[in-house]
């Protein structure tokens, strides 16, 4: 009877450690400034998103992103 309880506790501990590792890695990715796009503003007010991003120092340029066409932002690419 003791062996199933020990095995169950070991599995529980291993799963807990795996969850902690995953959560800590996801948090680090979310806080990484390289994952955050640098947006210049609304695409409706920016004439050329790609060239404006290049002029701001982003060699890969930029693109308009958003859910709806009326509310798209010009965001530059880091890499």
N, CA, C and O atoms as a Tinker XYZ file with bonds, in Angstrom:
   316  protein
     1  N      0.813000   -1.202000    0.000000    73     2
     2  CA     0.000000    0.000000    0.000000    64     1     3
     3  C      0.857000    1.267000    0.000000    63     2     4     5
     4  O      0.438000    2.301000   -0.521000    81     3
     5  N      2.041000    1.188000    0.577000    73     3     6
     6  CA     2.893000    2.368000    0.664000    64     5     7
     7  C      3.511000    2.706000   -0.681000    63     6     8     9
     8  O      3.723000    3.883000   -0.973000    81     7
     9  N      3.806000    1.715000   -1.507000    73     7    10
    10  CA     4.450000    1.970000   -2.795000    64     9    11
    11  C      3.583000    2.823000   -3.721000    63    10    12    13
    12  O      4.123000    3.741000   -4.340000    81    11
    13  N      2.276000    2.584000   -3.860000    73    11    14
    14  CA     1.467000    3.451000   -4.728000    64    13    15
    15  C      1.421000    4.894000   -4.232000    63    14    16    17
    16  O      1.399000    5.823000   -5.038000    81    15
    17  N      1.406000    5.088000   -2.916000    73    15    18
    18  CA     1.380000    6.453000   -2.380000    64    17    19
    19  C      2.687000    7.176000   -2.679000    63    18    20    21
    20  O      2.681000    8.356000   -3.029000    81    19
    21  N      3.813000    6.467000   -2.541000    73    19    22
    22  CA     5.115000    7.071000   -2.822000    64    21    23
    23  C      5.215000    7.418000   -4.299000    63    22    24    25
    24  O      5.674000    8.505000   -4.650000    81    23
    25  N      4.793000    6.512000   -5.162000    73    23    26
    26  CA     4.831000    6.767000   -6.601000    64    25    27
    27  C      3.945000    7.949000   -6.961000    63    26    28    29
    28  O      4.320000    8.780000   -7.789000    81    27
    29  N      2.776000    8.027000   -6.344000    73    27    30
    30  CA     1.859000    9.133000   -6.618000    64    29    31
    31  C      2.478000   10.461000   -6.183000    63    30    32    33
    32  O      2.371000   11.457000   -6.899000    81    31
    33  N      3.123000   10.483000   -5.021000    73    31    34
    34  CA     3.759000   11.713000   -4.549000    64    33    35
    35  C      4.925000   12.116000   -5.444000    63    34    36    37
    36  O      5.134000   13.304000   -5.689000    81    35
    37  N      5.682000   11.146000   -5.931000    73    35    38
    38  CA     6.795000   11.465000   -6.825000    64    37    39
    39  C      6.294000   12.055000   -8.142000    63    38    40    41
    40  O      6.854000   13.031000   -8.642000    81    39
    41  N      5.260000   11.472000   -8.692000    73    39    42
    42  CA     4.683000   11.979000   -9.940000    64    41    43
    43  C      4.159000   13.392000   -9.720000    63    42    44    45
    44  O      4.332000   14.266000  -10.570000    81    43
    45  N      3.524000   13.608000   -8.590000    73    43    46
    46  CA     2.991000   14.931000   -8.277000    64    45    47
    47  C      4.117000   15.964000   -8.171000    63    46    48    49
    48  O      3.983000   17.079000   -8.675000    81    47
    49  N      5.219000   15.602000   -7.524000    73    47    50
    50  CA     6.351000   16.521000   -7.384000    64    49    51
    51  C      6.997000   16.816000   -8.734000    63    50    52    53
    52  O      7.353000   17.959000   -9.020000    81    51
    53  N      7.146000   15.792000   -9.556000    73    51    54
    54  CA     7.757000   15.991000  -10.875000    64    53    55
    55  C      6.892000   16.898000  -11.736000    63    54    56    57
    56  O      7.413000   17.785000  -12.412000    81    55
    57  N      5.586000   16.692000  -11.721000    73    55    58
    58  CA     4.683000   17.555000  -12.485000    64    57    59
    59  C      4.712000   18.985000  -11.962000    63    58    60    61
    60  O      4.639000   19.933000  -12.744000    81    59
    61  N      4.815000   19.145000  -10.668000    73    59    62
    62  CA     4.897000   20.494000  -10.081000    64    61    63
    63  C      6.166000   21.204000  -10.532000    63    62    64    65
    64  O      6.133000   22.388000  -10.865000    81    63
    65  N      7.271000   20.494000  -10.544000    73    63    66
    66  CA     8.541000   21.094000  -10.980000    64    65    67
    67  C      8.468000   21.475000  -12.452000    63    66    68    69
    68  O      8.937000   22.547000  -12.833000    81    67
    69  N      7.892000   20.619000  -13.282000    73    67    70
    70  CA     7.745000   20.928000  -14.704000    64    69    71
    71  C      6.873000   22.172000  -14.892000    63    70    72    73
    72  O      7.193000   23.030000  -15.716000    81    71
    73  N      5.789000   22.276000  -14.145000    73    71    74
    74  CA     4.918000   23.457000  -14.242000    64    73    75
    75  C      5.649000   24.721000  -13.830000    63    74    76    77
    76  O      5.508000   25.755000  -14.483000    81    75
    77  N      6.424000   24.659000  -12.765000    73    75    78
    78  CA     7.184000   25.833000  -12.326000    64    77    79
    79  C      8.203000   26.264000  -13.386000    63    78    80    81
    80  O      8.381000   27.456000  -13.633000    81    79
    81  N      8.858000   25.305000  -13.998000    73    79    82
    82  CA     9.832000   25.634000  -15.046000    64    81    83
    83  C      9.133000   26.295000  -16.233000    63    82    84    85
    84  O      9.618000   27.297000  -16.759000    81    83
    85  N      7.998000   25.741000  -16.656000    73    83    86
    86  CA     7.262000   26.323000  -17.781000    64    85    87
    87  C      6.767000   27.722000  -17.471000    63    86    88    89
    88  O      6.875000   28.618000  -18.307000    81    87
    89  N      6.232000   27.916000  -16.290000    73    87    90
    90  CA     5.709000   29.235000  -15.908000    64    89    91
    91  C      6.833000   30.258000  -15.845000    63    90    92    93
    92  O      6.669000   31.385000  -16.310000    81    91
    93  N      7.970000   29.879000  -15.275000    73    91    94
    94  CA     9.071000   30.836000  -15.173000    64    93    95
    95  C      9.624000   31.186000  -16.550000    63    94    96    97
    96  O     10.009000   32.333000  -16.778000    81    95
    97  N      9.674000   30.224000  -17.478000    73    95    98
    98  CA    10.153000   30.515000  -18.832000    64    97    99
    99  C      9.172000   31.380000  -19.605000    63    98   100   101
   100  O      9.593000   32.269000  -20.345000    81    99
   101  N      7.889000   31.146000  -19.456000    73    99   102
   102  CA     6.895000   31.978000  -20.148000    64   101   103
   103  C      6.925000   33.397000  -19.626000    63   102   104   105
   104  O      6.769000   34.340000  -20.401000    81   103
   105  N      7.120000   33.570000  -18.344000    73   103   106
   106  CA     7.211000   34.909000  -17.760000    64   105   107
   107  C      8.412000   35.663000  -18.288000    63   106   108   109
   108  O      8.323000   36.863000  -18.549000    81   107
   109  N      9.523000   34.987000  -18.447000    73   107   110
   110  CA    10.725000   35.630000  -18.968000    64   109   111
   111  C     10.530000   36.045000  -20.416000    63   110   112   113
   112  O     11.001000   37.107000  -20.823000    81   111
   113  N      9.845000   35.227000  -21.197000    73   111   114
   114  CA     9.593000   35.578000  -22.597000    64   113   115
   115  C      8.661000   36.769000  -22.697000    63   114   116   117
   116  O      8.848000   37.631000  -23.556000    81   115
   117  N      7.662000   36.830000  -21.836000    73   115   118
   118  CA     6.701000   37.923000  -21.894000    64   117   119
   119  C      7.351000   39.249000  -21.507000    63   118   120   121
   120  O      6.946000   40.300000  -22.003000    81   119
   121  N      8.348000   39.215000  -20.634000    73   119   122
   122  CA     8.993000   40.435000  -20.176000    64   121   123
   123  C     10.184000   40.825000  -21.050000    63   122   124   125
   124  O     10.764000   41.893000  -20.854000    81   123
   125  N     10.551000   39.992000  -21.993000    73   123   126
   126  CA    11.687000   40.259000  -22.855000    64   125   127
   127  C     11.366000   41.435000  -23.776000    63   126   128   129
   128  O     10.410000   41.363000  -24.549000    81   127
   129  N     12.149000   42.520000  -23.709000    73   127   130
   130  CA    11.839000   43.679000  -24.547000    64   129   131
   131  C     11.974000   43.395000  -26.035000    63   130   132   133
   132  O     11.408000   44.126000  -26.849000    81   131
   133  N     12.707000   42.355000  -26.412000    73   131   134
   134  CA    12.828000   42.035000  -27.831000    64   133   135
   135  C     11.538000   41.465000  -28.393000    63   134   136   137
   136  O     11.322000   41.495000  -29.605000    81   135
   137  N     10.669000   40.941000  -27.515000    73   135   138
   138  CA     9.396000   40.402000  -27.970000    64   137   139
   139  C      8.313000   41.478000  -28.055000    63   138   140   141
   140  O      7.241000   41.242000  -28.611000    81   139
   141  N      8.591000   42.637000  -27.512000    73   139   142
   142  CA     7.610000   43.716000  -27.526000    64   141   143
   143  C      7.832000   44.580000  -28.764000    63   142   144   145
   144  O      8.926000   45.113000  -28.948000    81   143
   145  N      6.826000   44.727000  -29.611000    73   143   146
   146  CA     7.030000   45.546000  -30.810000    64   145   147
   147  C      7.096000   47.035000  -30.465000    63   146   148   149
   148  O      6.436000   47.502000  -29.537000    81   147
   149  N      7.889000   47.753000  -31.215000    73   147   150
   150  CA     7.969000   49.208000  -31.067000    64   149   151
   151  C      7.011000   49.813000  -32.084000    63   150   152   153
   152  O      7.268000   49.765000  -33.287000    81   151
   153  N      5.917000   50.377000  -31.609000    73   151   154
   154  CA     4.891000   50.916000  -32.520000    64   153   155
   155  C      5.010000   52.430000  -32.595000    63   154   156   157
   156  O      5.200000   53.105000  -31.584000    81   155
   157  N      4.894000   52.946000  -33.805000    73   155   158
   158  CA     5.028000   54.386000  -34.045000    64   157   159
   159  C      3.703000   55.125000  -33.961000    63   158   160   161
   160  O      3.683000   56.342000  -33.776000    81   159
   161  N      2.608000   54.411000  -34.093000    73   159   162
   162  CA     1.299000   55.048000  -34.052000    64   161   163
   163  C      0.364000   54.423000  -35.070000    63   162   164   165
   164  O      0.657000   53.375000  -35.645000    81   163
   165  N     -0.740000   55.069000  -35.278000    73   163   166
   166  CA    -1.760000   54.553000  -36.180000    64   165   167
   167  C     -1.274000   54.592000  -37.626000    63   166   168   169
   168  O     -0.662000   55.569000  -38.058000    81   167
   169  N     -1.550000   53.527000  -38.364000    73   167   170
   170  CA    -1.139000   53.464000  -39.775000    64   169   171
   171  C     -1.862000   54.508000  -40.626000    63   170   172   173
   172  O     -1.377000   54.884000  -41.693000    81   171
   173  N     -3.007000   54.970000  -40.159000    73   171   174
   174  CA    -3.735000   55.984000  -40.925000    64   173   175
   175  C     -3.011000   57.325000  -40.910000    63   174   176   177
   176  O     -3.234000   58.156000  -41.791000    81   175
   177  N     -2.145000   57.548000  -39.918000    73   175   178
   178  CA    -1.415000   58.822000  -39.833000    64   177   179
   179  C      0.023000   58.708000  -40.327000    63   178   180   181
   180  O      0.705000   59.723000  -40.473000    81   179
   181  N      0.493000   57.488000  -40.588000    73   179   182
   182  CA     1.870000   57.279000  -41.041000    64   181   183
   183  C      1.836000   56.942000  -42.529000    63   182   184   185
   184  O      1.130000   56.034000  -42.967000    81   183
   185  N      2.615000   57.698000  -43.288000    73   183   186
   186  CA     2.576000   57.551000  -44.741000    64   185   187
   187  C      3.163000   56.217000  -45.204000    63   186   188   189
   188  O      2.553000   55.516000  -46.011000    81   187
   189  N      4.345000   55.868000  -44.695000    73   187   190
   190  CA     5.000000   54.633000  -45.122000    64   189   191
   191  C      5.608000   53.961000  -43.892000    63   190   192   193
   192  O      6.679000   54.354000  -43.430000    81   191
   193  N      4.936000   52.974000  -43.377000    73   191   194
   194  CA     5.345000   52.306000  -42.136000    64   193   195
   195  C      6.733000   51.689000  -42.264000    63   194   196   197
   196  O      7.570000   51.870000  -41.379000    81   195
   197  N      6.987000   50.978000  -43.332000    73   195   198
   198  CA     8.266000   50.293000  -43.513000    64   197   199
   199  C      9.433000   51.282000  -43.482000    63   198   200   201
   200  O     10.401000   51.088000  -42.748000    81   199
   201  N      9.331000   52.335000  -44.280000    73   199   202
   202  CA    10.431000   53.304000  -44.379000    64   201   203
   203  C     10.579000   54.145000  -43.114000    63   202   204   205
   204  O     11.696000   54.515000  -42.751000    81   203
   205  N      9.483000   54.450000  -42.442000    73   203   206
   206  CA     9.583000   55.198000  -41.190000    64   205   207
   207  C     10.303000   54.375000  -40.118000    63   206   208   209
   208  O     11.069000   54.925000  -39.327000    81   207
   209  N     10.062000   53.074000  -40.089000    73   207   210
   210  CA    10.754000   52.216000  -39.121000    64   209   211
   211  C     12.240000   52.122000  -39.442000    63   210   212   213
   212  O     13.075000   52.133000  -38.538000    81   211
   213  N     12.570000   52.029000  -40.727000    73   211   214
   214  CA    13.985000   52.007000  -41.127000    64   213   215
   215  C     14.651000   53.311000  -40.698000    63   214   216   217
   216  O     15.778000   53.299000  -40.203000    81   215
   217  N     13.966000   54.426000  -40.883000    73   215   218
   218  CA    14.515000   55.723000  -40.493000    64   217   219
   219  C     14.691000   55.830000  -38.977000    63   218   220   221
   220  O     15.543000   56.583000  -38.505000    81   219
   221  N     13.897000   55.085000  -38.217000    73   219   222
   222  CA    13.998000   55.097000  -36.748000    64   221   223
   223  C     15.093000   54.155000  -36.248000    63   222   224   225
   224  O     15.347000   54.100000  -35.045000    81   223
   225  N     15.745000   53.412000  -37.146000    73   223   226
   226  CA    16.831000   52.534000  -36.746000    64   225   227
   227  C     16.472000   51.059000  -36.706000    63   226   228   229
   228  O     17.202000   50.271000  -36.105000    81   227
   229  N     15.386000   50.669000  -37.320000    73   227   230
   230  CA    14.979000   49.265000  -37.398000    64   229   231
   231  C     15.227000   48.775000  -38.818000    63   230   232   233
   232  O     14.405000   49.008000  -39.704000    81   231
   233  N     16.359000   48.096000  -39.047000    73   231   234
   234  CA    16.745000   47.738000  -40.416000    64   233   235
   235  C     15.770000   46.793000  -41.114000    63   234   236   237
   236  O     15.740000   46.742000  -42.343000    81   235
   237  N     14.984000   46.057000  -40.361000    73   235   238
   238  CA    14.012000   45.137000  -40.980000    64   237   239
   239  C     12.690000   45.830000  -41.273000    63   238   240   241
   240  O     11.746000   45.187000  -41.733000    81   239
   241  N     12.608000   47.130000  -41.013000    73   239   242
   242  CA    11.404000   47.888000  -41.332000    64   241   243
   243  C     10.269000   47.642000  -40.369000    63   242   244   245
   244  O     10.488000   47.300000  -39.207000    81   243
   245  N      9.057000   47.818000  -40.853000    73   243   246
   246  CA     7.883000   47.645000  -40.019000    64   245   247
   247  C      6.673000   47.282000  -40.850000    63   246   248   249
   248  O      6.716000   47.270000  -42.080000    81   247
   249  N      5.606000   46.988000  -40.157000    73   247   250
   250  CA     4.367000   46.610000  -40.820000    64   249   251
   251  C      3.185000   47.058000  -39.984000    63   250   252   253
   252  O      3.308000   47.271000  -38.778000    81   251
   253  N      2.053000   47.198000  -40.625000    73   251   254
   254  CA     0.831000   47.565000  -39.915000    64   253   255
   255  C      0.198000   46.300000  -39.339000    63   254   256   257
   256  O     -0.055000   45.335000  -40.061000    81   255
   257  N     -0.052000   46.318000  -38.043000    73   255   258
   258  CA    -0.678000   45.168000  -37.399000    64   257   259
   259  C     -1.897000   45.628000  -36.615000    63   258   260   261
   260  O     -1.956000   46.766000  -36.148000    81   259
   261  N     -2.854000   44.747000  -36.479000    73   259   262
   262  CA    -4.063000   45.040000  -35.723000    64   261   263
   263  C     -5.163000   44.073000  -36.079000    63   262   264   265
   264  O     -5.025000   43.256000  -36.990000    81   263
   265  N     -6.254000   44.173000  -35.353000    73   263   266
   266  CA    -7.377000   43.265000  -35.570000    64   265   267
   267  C     -8.302000   43.801000  -36.654000    63   266   268   269
   268  O     -8.746000   43.056000  -37.528000    81   267
   269  N     -8.587000   45.090000  -36.590000    73   267   270
   270  CA    -9.481000   45.695000  -37.586000    64   269   271
   271  C     -8.709000   46.693000  -38.424000    63   270   272   273
   272  O     -7.779000   47.334000  -37.936000    81   271
   273  N     -9.085000   46.824000  -39.658000    73   271   274
   274  CA    -8.388000   47.702000  -40.592000    64   273   275
   275  C     -8.384000   49.149000  -40.103000    63   274   276   277
   276  O     -7.411000   49.870000  -40.326000    81   275
   277  N     -9.435000   49.575000  -39.452000    73   275   278
   278  CA    -9.528000   50.959000  -38.993000    64   277   279
   279  C     -8.607000   51.241000  -37.809000    63   278   280   281
   280  O     -8.281000   52.399000  -37.549000    81   279
   281  N     -8.185000   50.210000  -37.093000    73   279   282
   282  CA    -7.372000   50.403000  -35.895000    64   281   283
   283  C     -6.056000   49.632000  -35.998000    63   282   284   285
   284  O     -5.724000   48.847000  -35.110000    81   283
   285  N     -5.316000   49.854000  -37.070000    73   283   286
   286  CA    -4.038000   49.185000  -37.255000    64   285   287
   287  C     -2.898000   50.131000  -36.866000    63   286   288   289
   288  O     -2.948000   51.330000  -37.139000    81   287
   289  N     -1.871000   49.565000  -36.224000    73   287   290
   290  CA    -0.714000   50.350000  -35.791000    64   289   291
   291  C      0.514000   49.960000  -36.594000    63   290   292   293
   292  O      0.678000   48.807000  -36.992000    81   291
   293  N      1.373000   50.945000  -36.823000    73   291   294
   294  CA     2.652000   50.708000  -37.490000    64   293   295
   295  C      3.645000   50.254000  -36.432000    63   294   296   297
   296  O      4.035000   51.037000  -35.565000    81   295
   297  N      4.056000   48.994000  -36.498000    73   295   298
   298  CA     4.985000   48.448000  -35.518000    64   297   299
   299  C      6.253000   47.980000  -36.217000    63   298   300   301
   300  O      6.203000   47.314000  -37.251000    81   299
   301  N      7.394000   48.343000  -35.628000    73   299   302
   302  CA     8.698000   48.037000  -36.220000    64   301   303
   303  C      9.197000   46.671000  -35.761000    63   302   304   305
   304  O      8.861000   46.202000  -34.674000    81   303
   305  N     10.005000   46.047000  -36.613000    73   303   306
   306  CA    10.542000   44.723000  -36.342000    64   305   307
   307  C     11.935000   44.855000  -35.727000    63   306   308   309
   308  O     12.789000   45.556000  -36.269000    81   307
   309  N     12.164000   44.185000  -34.601000    73   307   310
   310  CA    13.462000   44.204000  -33.942000    64   309   311
   311  C     14.471000   43.353000  -34.700000    63   310   312   313
   312  O     15.611000   43.761000  -34.923000    81   311
   313  N     14.028000   42.168000  -35.090000    73   311   314
   314  CA    14.968000   41.269000  -35.770000    64   313   315
   315  C     14.222000   40.382000  -36.740000    63   314   316
   316  O     14.832000   39.552000  -37.413000    81   315
